[in-house]
């Protein structure tokens, strides 16, 4: 007769489950480029060497609508909007990437 303690069995089950869980790759802002037209390209990925980063483009029209201002919106206001709403923009980028896209423009 073989006796296995419940704590030992729980440890083995938990250990097996932990070993088979894939770590969720990080998804972060890895770069940002602004254009004089006011558009801003935000690059998200797993690191600087990500072969297929996700590009989220902010337009002055989108920022104007979100901040309830009138167009034209300056380059600096678009940049400040991106900085102040980093979490919201990251969530939008992650959502679109999970849908299978590699770029999206917020207009």
Secondary structure, 3 states (H helix, E strand, C coil): CCCCCHHHHHHHHHHHHHHCCCCCCCCEEEEEEECCCCCEEEEEECCCCCCCCEEEEECHHHHHHHHCCCCCCCHHHHHHHHHHCHHHHHHHHHHHHHCCCCEEEEC
